[in-house]
Every structure is written in C-alpha cells, then in structure tokens.
Amino acid sequence: MRLSHLILLSCVAALPAAGAETAATVRPEIIRELSRAVQLEYQGHLKEAEHLLLGMIRAAEAAGENNLELGVALNNLAALYVVTERHQDAERNFLRSIRIVESLPGQLAEQVMAKAKLHLAALYLDLGRSADAKKLDVTTLADKLASPEDRARAKSTLAGLLVLQNDRKTAEQIYLEVLAFWRDPAREDKGQVEIATILNNLAVIALAQDRLEVARTRLEQALEAWQRKFGPKHPNMAKAMGNMGTVCMELKQYDDAAMWLDRATSLAREVFGELHPFTVTTQLSYAQALKKAGRKSEAGHVAKLASEARKMMRNSSTAAYTVDYRDLIKANRR
C-alpha cells in the first residue's frame, strides 16, 4: 500500500486577534467557531466539521467576497479536505483563499496568506508535485511567519520537500530539530499533533533506509501521541496504523501486520467510506498480510471484498492504489 508521509497543517484560527493598526481582522466569535470545527475533526466528526465551515463560508460570502474571515474559513476547509484526501477540493479552496487574502492589507492578512501558501505547498508534496511546491518558495514564506511555532511547522514542510528530492539525511536532521522544539516542556502538551506527525514521517524515512526497528518504534510513539490528542476516529490514525502494518510486513511480523491493517481498514471504512481508494488499498494490504500469516481462507474473503469495492468505485482505474508493499519499499529506496 502507499506509505503515508503525513503533512502538517496548522489551523489559521490559532492566529491572535488583530491589533487596532491592522486593516483586516478576524472577530473572536469566528475564531471560536473555527476552533470548534478543528475539535470536531479531531473527534472524528468530519461531516459536522465540514458543514460548520461551509456555513461560515456562506455567511462570510454574504458580507462580500474580499474579507479575511472568508479567506480563513476557506483555508481551514481546504485543510480538512487534505485530511480526508479530497485533494482537488483542497487545492481549489486553498487557491481561492490565497486570492482573497493576498489582496487585503495588514499584518494579520500577511500571516494568513503565508500559512495558506505553506498549506498548499504541503498538499503538493503529498501529491508528489514537488515542482509546484518549490514554486511557492517555502523558505521565504517561513521567514514571513511571526510565531516560532508557525516557523517550526514551515520547517517540517521544507523537510517534506527534501524527502521528495531523496535528500532523506537532511530531511531527518530537520525533522529531529523540529521534534526537539515541540518536545520542549513549555510546548509538549499542546504540540502532540506536531510530535505525532513528525514521528510518523521520521518512521517513513527510517523504513526507506532499512532501519526497520527504528521505523516501528517511531510509529508506536506517533500512535501514542495521536491517541493523547485525537479521538479514536481521526483519519491520520488510520494512515499511521496502515504505516505500522507496512513496517511489520517488511519485518516479516505477519500476524502483527494483519492486526494493524485490520484496524486501519475498519477505521478507514468509518472515516473515508468503503469505496474510498485508501480504504480499498488498506484492505488489499490486509489480505496480503493474512495470506503471509497463513490465514489463506480469511485472506481470500478480504481480497474478494476489496475487489468488489474497487469495481464499485467511481474512479475507472485504481491501479495507482494497488501497489504491492514490496514494490513500494523498493521505490522509496531509489
């Protein structure tokens, strides 16, 4: 299955309220609603979060196309679509957010625009579109950010770009530096999402380098961090469990691989739906693990269910999603 190198998106709602000198503002009640949408996402209530953000967007549109609250709501909706792998919807909303915010004056608008562009760069990295990500100039965007936390998130995006460029050594160094930043006692409690995401991505690097036990340890730590922050139904939990299954397959720990991929498949059905490419991919990997573990009857049943789901998918071809895990490992090592 496709190994999930997770991207880190920070909520624009976390920005402080603008000062009197700032032309564009976000009202406190809007920030509270945006934060509520984030909490709904963390709890696995993805549809509720989407509906809340769409309602905010409609209300902001009624006040006029060019306002900061509309740009912020569009950015947060796009970030939610990234989590749920609705990539085209995410890109469209990020681009609209950027168009709106870049025309607005004030320091707060500048901060929102820099963060939205970083989010778009992270999306492009997730899609393997490194050329598009490079055009957004992550280093310059990072320099525009006011808070150390936002600059740390930008450095994680830069590390993701280096992973795509196969400079894993430098990427790992940056991730470890940013991980130490978030593990500072003053930030650790609030930084669990960042810590979990970085640990997951460090595990992806370790797996590509044949450091399998390191990869497994980092994924275990990532899952612990996510469980402290998220509810049990967040999409990233499914992706991390799928990664754990991939690592266990490479370690030839097939019973463990089957356990993790079973859990990832069950959660994927809930949060993505039975006909989502990630769900089908994970289910096919689960069938492979069962077969390797000697549970051939179960493997055949699971593979049949996945095959039937694949036929029903809207996408006419799912070839890109049905990669054997061994082919994936080889590709990551090139």
N, C-alpha and C positions, 0 to 999 in steps of 0.2 A: 504494500500500500504506500501511498505518498506520505513521506515523512513530514510532519507538520512543524515547520520552523515558524513559531508564532511571532506576530508583530505586536508592538506595544503602542496602544493608543491611549492618550490621556484625555480626560474629559475637560472640554473648554469651560464647563460650568464651574470648574475649580478656580478659575481666574478671580482675583479680587474685584470688588466693585470699583468702577472708575472714579477718579477724583474730579473735582469741580472744573479742572482745566481741560478735561478730556471731552471731546465733542461727541463721541459715540459711547453709549452706555448700555449696560445690561441691568435691568431692575432686579432687586433682591428676590422678588417673588418668582421671577423667571429662573434665576439661578437655583432656587429651591425646587422648582419643577424639573429642571434638567437633572439635578442630583437625584430626584425621586426616580426618574427614568433609568439612571445608572443603577440604582439599587434594585429596581425591578429586573434589570438584565442580570445582575449578579445572582439574584434568587432564581433565575431560570425562567422568569415570566417575560419571554421575549416579545410575544404578541402585544402584551399590555404595554411594554416599554415603547414599542413601535407606534401603537395607537396614541399614546400620550405625546410623543414627539410630533406625529403628524398633526395632531390637534393644535400644538403650539405653532407649527409652521403655518397652518391655515390662519390662525389668529394674527401672526406676525405679518403675513401677506396682506391682510386686510388693512394694516397700518401703513402699507407702502412697501415697494419692492426693495428699496435700498435702506435697510436698517440692520443694526448689528445683531439684534435679537434673532432675526431671521437667519443671518449667517451662522450664528452659533448653533441654533436648532438644526439647521441643515448639516452642519459638521457632525453633531452628535448622532443624528440619524444615520449618516454615512458610516460612522464608526460602528454602530450597531449592525449595519449590513455587512461590514467586514467580518465581524464575529460569526455571523450566520452564513458567511460565504456567498452572499449575494453581491458579487464583485461589480457587475455592471451598474447596479443601483448605487453602490457605494461610490464608484468613480463619478457618476453623474451628479450626485449630491455634493461631493467634495468640490467639484469644479464650479458648481453653482454658488456654493458658499464662498469660495475664493473670489469669484467675480464680484459678488456683492461687497465683501468686506474690504477688498483692496481699493475700492472707490471711496471709503469712509476715512475721515480724519481722526487723529487721536492715537495715543499710545496703546489703549486697550484694543482698538481695531488692528493695530500693527501686530500685537501679540497673538490675537485670534488668527490673523492671516498666516503668520509664521507657523503656528501649530497646525492649521488646516493643511498647509502645503507639506509639512512633515508627515501628517497622516496619509496624504495622497502618495508621498514617496514610499511610505511603508506598504501601502496597498500594492504599488507597482512591484516592490520587492517580493511580496507574497505571490504575485502572478509571474515572477521571473522576468519582468520588464525592467531590467537594470538600466537600459539606456534612457528610458523615460524618467526613472528615479534620479539618475545623475543630472538630468536637465534642471531639476528643482534645486540643486546645489544645497545639499543638506548642511554642509559646514557653515555656509553663510547664514542659513536660516537659524542654526543653533546659536550663532553669535547675537542674533536679534532678541533671543528669549531672555526675559528678565530674571526668572527664578532658577536657582540651582537645580531644582527638581526637573523643570522642563528641559534644561540643558542636558541633564543626565539621560532623559528619555531620547533626546535627539542623538546623543552618542550611541545609544542602542540601535537606532535606525542606521547610523553610519556603519556599525558593526554588521548589521544585516546585509548592507550593500557589499561589504568586504567578503562575506560568506559567499554571495553570488559570484564574486570575482575570484573565488577559490583562494583567497588570502585568509585561510582559517586561523593561522597563527596570530596575525594582528587582530582579527575579529575576536578571538578568545581573550586576548590581552585586554581589549576594550571592555568586553562583557565582564571580565573579572574586576576591572577597575570600577565599573558602574555598580556591580553587585556589592562591592565593599561600601560604596556610597550609600546604598539603600539599607545595608545591614547596620549602619550606624544606629546606636540605641535611640537617638532622637527621631529617627525616621522609620525604623524597622516595623513598628506596629502598623503604620499607615501604608507601608511600601510592600505589602505582601503580594499584590498583583505584579508589581515590577520584579520582585525577587523570584516569583514563580516563573514568570515569562523568561527571564534571563537564564535561570537554571535549566529550563526546557531547551532553550537554544544552545546553551553550552553542551547539553546532552547530545543534541544533533551533531555538533562539531565533533565531540568525542567518538560518536558512532562512526562517522565518516573516517576517523583516524584509527579505527580498530581498537579503541580504548573502551571495550565493551562494559567492563565492570564500572568504570567511571561514568559511562553514559547511564547505566542503570541507577547508580547511586544518585546522580543529579536529578533524574526523573522522579525517583522516590521523594527527594527533597522538594521538587516542584509540586508534586501532588499534595504533599503535606501543607505547603504554603497556600495553595489554592483552596484546599478544604477549610483552612482557617478564615479565608476571605469570602469565598463564594458559597452559595447553596449547592446542593448536590446535582443540579441540573444545568450547569453552565456549559456552553459548547466547548470551551477550552479544556474542560475536564475530559470530555470525550476524546479530544485530539491528543491530550497528554497520555491518556490510557492507551490509545492506539499506538503512540510512540513507544510506550513501555512494552506493548506486545511485539513490536518490531524488534526492539533490542533483545527481548527474550528469545525470539526466533533465531536471531543471529548467534546467541549464546547456546542454542540448541536446548533451551529450557522450555520444551514444547507445552508441558502442562501449564506452566506459568503464563506462557504466551496465549494459550487458549483462554485462560481465566481473564486476562486483561482485555483481550479482544472481544470476548463475550460481553464484558461490562461496557466496553466502548460502543459495541453495536447496540446494546439495549438503550444506552443513553442517547446515542445518535438518532435512534428511531423517535425518541421523545422530543428532542430539541430541533432536529433537522427534518424529520419525517422519513417514512420508509423508502421513498423514491428519490431521496437526495443522493448525489454522487458520493459524498463522504460516507453515508450510511452503507451504500452498496459496496464500496471499496473495503470498508472495515469488515463487513460481513463475509466477503470473499477471503480476506486475510484470516478471519476466524476459522473459515472452513479449512484453509491450508494448515493452520495450527492444529486443528483437531485431527487432520489426516496424519501429520507428523507425530502426533501424540499416540497414534494407533487407534484412534476412535473413528474408524472409517465410516461406520453407519451414520453417526452424527454428522460427520463432515459432508457426506453426500446430501443429507437433508438440508443443512445450512446452505450449501452451494446451490441447491435447487431453488431455495427461497430467494437467494441473491440473484440468480439468473432470471427468475420470474420478475423480480422487481426491476432489474435492468431493462427488460423488454418493455416494461410499462413506463419507463422514464420518458419525459418529453424530448430529451436530447436524443437525436437519432444515433449517436455513436458515443459509447463510453470507453472507447479503447484507451484514452488517456488516463482513465481512472483505474484500470485493471492491470496494473503493473505488478509483476511478481516481486516480492520483497527483496529477493536476491539481486534482481536487475537494478532495483533502486539503490541498494548498497553499492553496487559497482559504479553506478552513475555518480553517486556522491563522492567517490574516491578519485575521480578523474582530476 
